[in-house]
């Protein structure tokens, strides 16, 4: 049984926009999967459906043997702590110190009044501190999050997500706001901690080279459907044309410029 | 000897620092520092001093509850001090209704209407007068820091003076009646309104203004195209809030003869007409509620 099975997932927005037509794939624990596709292909919608921020209009998402599409919002609270989310714009709480931001990853495990008063016991703190050390930012623990650079913020966000001790990590364009050099470093940190903890990681990416460098598998999405699902090495010009240039494809051979390689 | 050298090596001391930091971060409760103790002492002292100065006494309050009950009883049942006026019916209705119709209404209604009118004109005047002050009182639009400082100081002085003092001044200047109250609201609101606008201007995203500046626009053009669109929703919302505030504020300006409903309320209090007072309060509460609702609705559409 796969850790994550997605079957015929579809999402039609209230305004009639069809973001996902029919998406199916399976994923195993510890895999790092890059999801690529044009803007508006449905990549973000897919991730948002998996962690319940959006309700799919059809299909199933089976996480660890459990169909999460059937869950009520109250049940989702229990499920979400198993799913870490990393955002393009980091979404750290700017006015809180770095360590407190990482500790918010533990909120799913603390329901007492203490957590509302800023109290986290040593076990939670130890997990947060360990994750902050893994991304080499322990020295910044007491600084306010808005004092950090973009790359540092995203590494704190990784530490926050990993503090949830998740089964699945979802990252929506995690390095789109960073320069190429930082992108590689942050992706390196993300892939490293995910592999160490054997966490299934789905990463939406715009940069094909980055996807090839870090992913075990690449899923290409176009017009709300999976058009490629294979090894990074299998991602050739034909596949890239299907993912990115489907609307310009003539009935014959793929285009000659390998613009995305 | 060798171990001593090792103990002071940079790598070792860095590891030691890291371990110390880790221990510090592990503490579930913050360390109690002298600073925290001092702060708690100061806070307790301030409260003790304020309680002492104001004779706050729960026992006296409990003893006074019957008096409150007695006062409330005298407010009921509310009475509406009715007045009648003759309404000249239009010609085509006269055969039906007679030439003149007596119409009864609570005597306070014209004064409530006058109060709202005072707030409309007073607030509008204050908005216009506040804009230049706001520009000078916002850090990012003031031409020089000293202008910013002086403007802030002037606004604070204006804010420190109660509206009723402005009402006294303008009643002396333009005579008894609502005009003095309008002037009091217009001038008395500048301090607060300009400060709120300045906060709205300071809250904008400077990058967008920079982008407009980078096109080669002048300061004034950059203000109109970069600052105003960003600050407008918040500033408009503050203006509506201040209009509501001024409706309430205008109800007491009548105490010094500056028009509005306050004059009648003072009369009821002085003549112990508490049932009429209650009737007036009911109508005022209804009016203020309606205005708050309309203003809420407009504010939601603005933001």
Boltz contact constraints between the chains, C-beta under 6 A:
constraints:
  - contact:
      token1: [A, 99]
      token2: [B, 25]
      max_distance: 6.0
  - contact:
      token1: [A, 119]
      token2: [B, 28]
      max_distance: 6.0
  - contact:
      token1: [A, 121]
      token2: [B, 28]
      max_distance: 6.0
  - contact:
      token1: [A, 122]
      token2: [B, 26]
      max_distance: 6.0
  - contact:
      token1: [A, 125]
      token2: [B, 26]
      max_distance: 6.0
  - contact:
      token1: [A, 129]
      token2: [B, 22]
      max_distance: 6.0
  - contact:
      token1: [A, 129]
      token2: [B, 25]
      max_distance: 6.0
  - contact:
      token1: [A, 141]
      token2: [B, 25]
      max_distance: 6.0
